[in-house]
Structures are given as structure tokens and as C-alpha cells.
Amino acid sequence: MQRRKFLRTAGVGGAAAAASAAVAAPAIAQSMPDLNWRITSSFPKSLDTLWGGAEHLAKVVSEATDGKFKIRTFAAGEIVPGLQVADAVQNGTVEMGHTASYYFFGKDPTFALGTVVPFGLNTRQMDAWLTQGGGEQLLNEFYKDYNIYAIAAGNTCAQMGGWFRKEINTVDDLKGLKFRIAGVAGQMLAKLGVVPQQIAGGDIYPALEKGTIDAAEWVGPYDDQKLGFSKIAPNYYYPGWWEGNATLHAFINLEKWNALPKVYQSILRSACAETNMWVRTKYDADNPRALRELVAGGTKLLPFSQPILEASFKAANETYAELVAKNAKFKKVYDSQMAFRKEEVLWFRVAENTFDNFMARQSAANKL
């Protein structure tokens, strides 16, 4: 009655809106349950951007709920190893995981499409496919079989091609190369004679140091500098054609997601979107300085040759044809993503690439 009386006397407009908000806000806060979740990351704490994505997400959720929805963060190995995050979320060991979907390519190749596939979408194109092209819905239709609901929560942007003990000048130089590389790209490179190795981030340096592997790709200059790869394998190649972007996801136990109050679902989705931007922009800000420092320290910055890129592109298309022919789930998501790629690349050729290439020429001419 008091509220109705106030609204009658205050009239329509700002005062009424203020009164409504004053009543509604406490009511919403009171209806929020206290939740304590755990999120396990696929990444070590030394990688402050990848690991930091989980921390950032948890911080945003806590602040938005006045601490009622708490998410405790755990690095790779603290609850489960980095490559067992999907299993931990699926079976309810934890409520959430922060990971790269393609780590679980061995379960089903369709997992790779959630992060990136060789010669696929770039960062902006992937974000557009997920949010505007039906990508998130298609992926979650697939993840449902694993009791997972996924929301994009970070992107490394286009990656480097990795660190090699010896220079790789021809396609023949790839034969017999033991190369740490994740996801479907390893299957494609195997066609060129590479021996792919999937190794979690924190284990790459020891493997290089012991000679267990001959080369390794990770992310880009900022992270690679932290991991010290240049001390062992000084040849740093670009571009990482297998990762024109690399989307990270918050994997959420599907039953836990469905049980969340709608307001918490909305807050968690918004926190993932903010984390997606935070990870991406942090890499864009930190990579240039790190690359300069690596080159100044003796790193040899080298491009993959055109024949290597062409052979890799051919191997990629052969692999896709094989996967599409035998995996209907992969085909459904792949067809959507590649149709989107065709349109996006056409558009980027007109404006984005033209501008970027002009600016690149100015940089090469030392005019910036």
C-alpha cells in the first residue's frame, strides 16, 4: 500500500522509476541463493592471461551478485590435470571448467570446432559465428551429449607457428618431426610426415629440454616468452595457420547450469562475455612488447614458406573431407562454420584486409 501511495503521488517518470528500482533491487538480492562453485582451469598460474581468464570470470560473477555467487578457481593439476577438465565437468567433480575445447579432440573431432580448426575463422569471425551465426547453439547441441553447457570466455587471437630446434624450409623438413601440437592440426600435419604430440602447456618446456619433442607451438610471444621456449628452440615461425583464433570456453555442468536461477545464468553469461574481451585485449596489448624482446634476445623470426602453407592447406581439406564423411556431428557444425567462413573472408578481403595490409606496408617502411 505504501508503494502504491508513493507512486500515485510521485506521478509517472523519474521518481516512479527510482521508487520501483529501490523496491526491486533488495527483492532481487534477497531472492539470490548463496552458491559456492569451483572452476578448474586447463592452464598453470604462470600463464596469467589464460589462467587469469578463470580468475577474471569468477571476480565479475562475485561482484555482480554481492558475493552471493562465489566461484573458486583452481589451476591445472590442483583438482585434475589440464587435459581432464571436460571429464571433471561432465561427471560433476567440479561445476565449471575453463579450457580449450579442442583439447578433447580424441573424444570426438567435433570438439575441435569449438576452439578453432586449421585455416578456419579469425577471432572476430569466430565471435560473429558463435553469437550471430548460430554457432553457440550448434556447439551446445553437441556438448549436451557430454553433460556440458559451454559459453565462450576468452580468445588468444591468431597464434604463432611455434618453436623449432632446426629451420623448416621445405615440406620434406617436416618428415619425422616430433611436434607438440593440439587438436585436429596434428592429424593434418601427420599427412606431411609430422609426428604430433599433445602435451599440456606446463609440460612443454621439459619435453623440449629432454629432446622428447623437436618443436612446440603454444600461443604467442607473451606466453611463449614466459615459458622460455627460445632458450632451447630458437627458430620462431609464423603464422600458426592451424589457429587463426583460439576460443576458450567456460564448460559448465549441464545439470548445474539448468538448475541456476535465470538471473545467475544471465550474470554468468555476461561475465563470460566480459572475460572473452579481457583475454583478447590483454593478448593484443602484451604480445608486441614480448615479440620485440624475444627478437632482441636472439630469437630468429621466420615465416613458413609458401609451399609449406599450400601443402598444409591441401592436407587440411583432405582431413576435413574424411571427417565429414564419417562423422555426422562434425559435419553439421563444420558445414555451418565453413559457410560462415566463406562469407566472412569475402567481406574481410574488401575492407579489413585492405586497410590492415596498407598499414603493414607503412610499418615495414618505418613510417608509423
C-alpha positions as CSV (number, residue, x, y, z in Angstrom):
1,M,0.0,0.0,0.0
2,Q,2.8,2.4,0.9
3,R,4.4,1.8,-2.5
4,R,1.1,2.3,-4.4
5,K,0.5,5.5,-2.5
6,F,4.0,6.8,-3.3
7,L,3.6,6.0,-7.0
8,R,0.3,7.9,-7.1
9,T,1.7,11.0,-5.5
10,A,5.0,10.9,-7.3
11,G,3.4,10.6,-10.7
12,V,4.9,8.9,-13.8
13,G,8.6,9.4,-14.7
14,G,11.9,9.5,-12.9
15,A,10.5,9.4,-9.3
16,A,8.3,6.4,-10.1
17,A,11.2,4.6,-11.7
18,A,13.5,5.4,-8.8
19,A,10.9,4.1,-6.3
20,S,10.4,0.9,-8.4
21,A,14.2,0.3,-8.5
22,A,14.5,1.0,-4.8
23,V,12.0,-1.8,-4.0
24,A,13.1,-4.2,-6.8
25,A,16.8,-4.2,-6.1
26,P,16.6,-5.5,-2.5
27,A,13.9,-8.0,-3.6
28,I,16.2,-9.4,-6.2
29,A,19.1,-9.6,-3.8
30,Q,17.0,-11.4,-1.2
31,S,16.0,-14.0,-3.8
32,M,19.5,-14.8,-4.7
33,P,20.8,-18.0,-3.2
34,D,24.3,-18.4,-1.8
35,L,26.3,-20.6,-4.2
36,N,29.8,-21.9,-3.9
37,W,31.2,-23.3,-7.2
38,R,34.6,-24.4,-8.3
39,I,36.1,-23.8,-11.7
40,T,39.2,-25.8,-12.8
41,S,41.5,-24.4,-15.5
42,S,43.5,-26.2,-18.1
43,F,46.3,-23.7,-17.6
44,P,49.0,-23.1,-15.0
45,K,49.1,-20.0,-12.9
46,S,52.3,-18.8,-14.6
47,L,50.2,-18.0,-17.7
48,D,48.5,-15.0,-16.2
49,T,46.2,-14.4,-19.2
50,L,45.0,-17.9,-19.8
51,W,44.8,-18.7,-16.1
52,G,43.7,-15.2,-15.5
53,G,40.6,-15.7,-17.6
54,A,39.1,-18.0,-15.0
55,E,40.0,-15.6,-12.2
56,H,38.5,-12.7,-14.1
57,L,35.3,-14.6,-14.7
58,A,34.9,-15.5,-11.0
59,K,35.6,-11.9,-9.9
60,V,32.9,-10.5,-12.2
61,V,30.3,-13.0,-11.1
62,S,31.1,-12.3,-7.4
63,E,30.9,-8.6,-7.8
64,A,27.7,-8.7,-9.7
65,T,26.0,-10.8,-7.0
66,D,27.4,-9.0,-3.9
67,G,29.4,-12.2,-3.2
68,K,26.4,-14.5,-3.2
69,F,27.6,-16.5,-6.2
70,K,31.2,-17.4,-5.5
71,I,33.4,-19.4,-7.9
72,R,36.7,-20.7,-6.5
73,T,39.4,-21.0,-9.1
74,F,41.9,-23.9,-9.4
75,A,44.8,-24.2,-11.8
76,A,45.7,-27.2,-13.9
77,G,46.7,-30.1,-11.6
78,E,45.2,-28.8,-8.4
79,I,42.0,-30.8,-8.8
80,V,42.5,-32.6,-12.2
81,P,45.2,-32.3,-14.9
82,G,44.7,-29.7,-17.5
83,L,43.6,-32.2,-20.2
84,Q,40.9,-33.8,-17.9
85,V,38.8,-30.6,-17.5
86,A,35.9,-31.8,-19.7
87,D,35.7,-35.1,-17.7
88,A,35.7,-33.3,-14.4
89,V,32.8,-31.0,-15.6
90,Q,30.9,-33.9,-17.2
91,N,30.9,-36.1,-14.1
92,G,30.3,-33.3,-11.6
93,T,33.7,-33.3,-9.9
94,V,33.5,-29.5,-10.5
95,E,30.7,-27.2,-11.6
96,M,32.8,-25.5,-14.2
97,G,36.0,-25.7,-16.2
98,H,37.9,-23.1,-18.2
99,T,39.6,-24.7,-21.2
100,A,40.1,-25.0,-24.9
101,S,37.6,-27.4,-26.4
102,Y,40.0,-28.8,-29.0
103,Y,42.0,-30.5,-26.2
104,F,39.3,-33.2,-26.2
105,F,39.5,-33.9,-29.9
106,G,40.2,-37.5,-29.1
107,K,36.7,-37.9,-27.7
108,D,35.2,-36.6,-30.9
109,P,36.7,-34.4,-33.6
110,T,33.7,-32.0,-33.2
111,F,35.3,-30.7,-30.0
112,A,37.9,-29.0,-32.2
113,L,35.3,-26.8,-33.9
114,G,34.6,-25.2,-30.5
115,T,38.1,-23.7,-30.4
116,V,39.5,-23.5,-33.9
117,V,40.3,-25.6,-36.9
118,P,43.2,-25.1,-39.4
119,F,42.6,-22.4,-42.0
120,G,39.3,-21.6,-40.2
121,L,37.9,-18.4,-38.8
122,N,39.8,-15.5,-37.3
123,T,38.9,-14.0,-33.9
124,R,36.2,-11.6,-35.0
125,Q,34.7,-14.1,-37.4
126,M,34.6,-16.8,-34.7
127,D,32.9,-14.4,-32.3
128,A,30.4,-13.5,-35.0
129,W,29.7,-17.1,-35.9
130,L,29.1,-18.0,-32.2
131,T,26.8,-15.1,-31.4
132,Q,25.2,-14.3,-34.7
133,G,25.6,-17.4,-36.9
134,G,24.1,-20.0,-34.6
135,G,27.5,-21.4,-33.6
136,E,26.9,-21.4,-29.8
137,Q,23.6,-23.3,-30.3
138,L,25.1,-25.9,-32.6
139,L,28.0,-26.5,-30.2
140,N,25.8,-26.8,-27.2
141,E,23.6,-29.3,-29.0
142,F,26.8,-31.4,-29.4
143,Y,28.2,-30.7,-25.8
144,K,24.8,-31.9,-24.4
145,D,25.9,-35.5,-25.0
146,Y,28.7,-34.8,-22.5
147,N,26.6,-33.1,-19.9
148,I,28.2,-29.8,-20.7
149,Y,26.9,-26.3,-21.5
150,A,29.6,-24.0,-22.9
151,I,29.9,-20.2,-23.3
152,A,32.9,-18.5,-25.0
153,A,35.2,-17.0,-22.4
154,G,38.4,-15.9,-24.0
155,N,40.4,-15.8,-27.2
156,T,44.1,-15.8,-27.8
157,C,43.7,-14.4,-31.3
158,A,45.8,-15.6,-34.2
159,Q,48.7,-17.7,-32.9
160,M,52.3,-18.2,-33.9
161,G,53.6,-21.2,-35.7
162,G,55.8,-22.4,-32.9
163,W,59.4,-23.0,-31.8
164,F,61.7,-25.3,-33.8
165,R,65.2,-26.6,-33.0
166,K,66.1,-26.5,-36.7
167,E,64.9,-24.4,-39.5
168,I,62.0,-25.7,-41.5
169,N,62.5,-24.6,-45.1
170,T,60.7,-27.3,-47.1
171,V,57.9,-29.8,-46.8
172,D,60.5,-32.5,-46.5
173,D,61.9,-30.9,-43.4
174,L,58.6,-31.8,-41.6
175,K,59.1,-35.5,-42.0
176,G,59.7,-37.3,-38.7
177,L,59.5,-34.0,-36.7
178,K,58.1,-34.7,-33.2
179,F,55.9,-31.6,-32.8
180,R,53.7,-30.6,-29.9
181,I,50.5,-29.5,-31.5
182,A,46.9,-29.7,-30.3
183,G,43.7,-30.8,-31.9
184,V,42.9,-31.7,-35.5
185,A,46.0,-29.9,-36.8
186,G,48.2,-32.7,-35.6
187,Q,46.2,-35.2,-37.7
188,M,46.7,-32.9,-40.8
189,L,50.4,-32.5,-40.2
190,A,50.7,-36.3,-39.9
191,K,49.9,-36.4,-43.6
192,L,53.1,-34.4,-44.2
193,G,55.2,-36.7,-42.0
194,V,55.0,-34.9,-38.7
195,V,54.7,-37.0,-35.5
196,P,52.2,-34.9,-33.5
197,Q,52.3,-34.9,-29.7
198,Q,49.6,-33.5,-27.4
199,I,51.2,-32.1,-24.3
200,A,49.7,-29.8,-21.7
201,G,51.2,-26.3,-21.5
202,G,53.1,-26.7,-18.3
203,D,54.8,-29.9,-19.6
204,I,56.1,-28.5,-22.9
205,Y,59.4,-27.0,-21.7
206,P,60.6,-30.2,-20.0
207,A,59.7,-32.2,-23.2
208,L,61.7,-29.8,-25.4
209,E,64.6,-29.7,-22.9
210,K,64.8,-33.5,-22.8
211,G,64.5,-33.9,-26.5
212,T,61.3,-35.8,-26.3
213,I,60.0,-33.4,-28.9
214,D,61.7,-31.4,-31.6
215,A,59.3,-28.4,-31.8
216,A,56.3,-27.0,-30.0
217,E,53.6,-24.5,-30.6
218,W,51.8,-22.8,-27.8
219,V,50.1,-19.4,-28.1
220,G,52.2,-16.3,-29.0
221,P,55.0,-14.1,-27.8
222,Y,53.7,-13.1,-24.4
223,D,53.0,-16.7,-23.1
224,D,55.9,-18.2,-25.1
225,Q,58.4,-15.8,-23.5
226,K,57.2,-16.8,-20.1
227,L,57.6,-20.5,-20.8
228,G,61.2,-19.9,-22.1
229,F,61.0,-21.9,-25.3
230,S,63.5,-19.6,-27.0
231,K,66.3,-21.0,-24.8
232,I,66.0,-24.4,-26.4
233,A,64.4,-23.9,-29.9
234,P,65.4,-20.5,-31.3
235,N,63.5,-20.6,-34.6
236,Y,60.1,-18.9,-34.2
237,Y,57.8,-19.5,-37.1
238,Y,54.6,-17.7,-38.2
239,P,51.7,-17.8,-38.9
240,G,50.1,-20.6,-36.9
241,W,47.8,-21.5,-39.7
242,W,46.0,-24.0,-37.5
243,E,44.9,-21.3,-35.2
244,G,43.6,-18.1,-36.8
245,N,41.9,-17.7,-33.4
246,A,41.7,-19.9,-30.4
247,T,38.4,-19.6,-28.5
248,L,38.4,-20.6,-24.8
249,H,35.2,-21.8,-23.2
250,A,33.6,-21.9,-19.8
251,F,32.4,-25.5,-19.6
252,I,29.5,-25.7,-17.2
253,N,28.0,-29.0,-15.9
254,L,24.7,-29.1,-17.7
255,E,22.6,-30.1,-14.7
256,K,24.1,-27.3,-12.7
257,W,23.5,-24.8,-15.5
258,N,19.9,-25.8,-15.8
259,A,19.4,-25.5,-12.0
260,L,20.8,-22.0,-11.9
261,P,18.3,-19.1,-11.3
262,K,17.8,-17.2,-14.5
263,V,19.4,-14.1,-13.0
264,Y,22.5,-16.1,-12.3
265,Q,22.5,-17.6,-15.8
266,S,22.4,-14.0,-17.2
267,I,25.2,-12.8,-14.9
268,L,27.4,-15.8,-15.7
269,R,26.8,-15.3,-19.4
270,S,27.7,-11.6,-19.1
271,A,30.8,-12.5,-17.1
272,C,31.9,-14.9,-19.9
273,A,31.4,-12.1,-22.5
274,E,33.5,-9.7,-20.5
275,T,36.2,-12.4,-20.0
276,N,36.2,-13.1,-23.7
277,M,37.1,-9.4,-24.3
278,W,39.5,-9.2,-21.4
279,V,41.6,-12.2,-22.6
280,R,41.7,-11.0,-26.2
281,T,42.6,-7.4,-25.5
282,K,45.3,-8.4,-23.0
283,Y,47.0,-10.5,-25.6
284,D,46.7,-7.7,-28.1
285,A,48.3,-5.3,-25.7
286,D,51.1,-7.6,-24.4
287,N,52.3,-9.5,-27.5
288,P,54.1,-6.7,-29.3
289,R,56.5,-5.9,-26.5
290,A,57.2,-9.6,-25.9
291,L,57.9,-10.2,-29.5
292,R,60.4,-7.3,-29.6
293,E,62.2,-8.6,-26.5
294,L,62.4,-12.1,-27.9
295,V,63.9,-11.0,-31.2
296,A,66.3,-8.7,-29.3
297,G,67.4,-11.7,-27.3
298,G,68.3,-13.8,-30.3
299,T,65.1,-15.4,-31.5
300,K,65.0,-16.0,-35.2
301,L,61.6,-14.8,-36.5
302,L,60.8,-16.8,-39.7
303,P,57.8,-17.2,-42.0
304,F,56.5,-20.6,-43.1
305,S,57.3,-21.0,-46.8
306,Q,54.5,-20.8,-49.3
307,P,55.0,-24.4,-50.3
308,I,54.6,-25.5,-46.7
309,L,51.4,-23.4,-46.4
310,E,50.0,-24.8,-49.6
311,A,50.8,-28.4,-48.6
312,S,49.2,-27.8,-45.2
313,F,46.1,-26.3,-46.8
314,K,45.7,-29.4,-49.1
315,A,46.2,-31.7,-46.1
316,A,43.6,-29.8,-44.1
317,N,41.0,-30.1,-46.8
318,E,41.7,-33.8,-47.2
319,T,41.3,-34.3,-43.5
320,Y,38.0,-32.4,-43.4
321,A,36.6,-34.5,-46.3
322,E,37.4,-37.6,-44.3
323,L,35.9,-36.4,-41.1
324,V,32.7,-35.1,-42.7
325,A,32.3,-38.5,-44.5
326,K,32.3,-40.5,-41.3
327,N,31.1,-38.1,-38.5
328,A,27.6,-36.6,-38.8
329,K,28.0,-34.4,-35.7
330,F,31.3,-33.0,-37.1
331,K,29.7,-32.4,-40.5
332,K,26.7,-30.4,-39.0
333,V,28.9,-28.0,-37.1
334,Y,31.6,-27.8,-39.8
335,D,29.2,-27.1,-42.6
336,S,27.8,-24.1,-40.7
337,Q,31.2,-22.8,-39.7
338,M,32.7,-23.1,-43.2
339,A,29.7,-21.5,-44.9
340,F,30.2,-18.6,-42.5
341,R,33.9,-18.5,-43.2
342,K,33.3,-18.2,-47.0
343,E,31.1,-15.1,-46.5
344,E,33.4,-13.5,-43.8
345,V,36.6,-13.9,-45.8
346,L,35.0,-12.3,-48.8
347,W,34.0,-9.3,-46.7
348,F,37.3,-9.1,-45.0
349,R,39.1,-9.0,-48.4
350,V,37.2,-5.8,-49.2
351,A,37.8,-3.6,-46.2
352,E,39.6,-5.2,-43.2
353,N,42.5,-6.8,-45.1
354,T,42.9,-3.9,-47.4
355,F,43.3,-1.5,-44.5
356,D,45.5,-3.9,-42.5
357,N,47.8,-4.6,-45.4
358,F,48.3,-0.9,-46.2
359,M,49.1,-0.2,-42.5
360,A,51.5,-3.2,-42.5
361,R,53.3,-1.7,-45.5
362,Q,53.7,1.6,-43.7
363,S,55.1,-0.2,-40.7
364,A,57.6,-2.1,-42.9
365,A,58.6,1.3,-44.4
366,N,59.1,2.7,-40.9
367,K,56.5,5.4,-41.4
368,L,54.4,4.7,-38.3
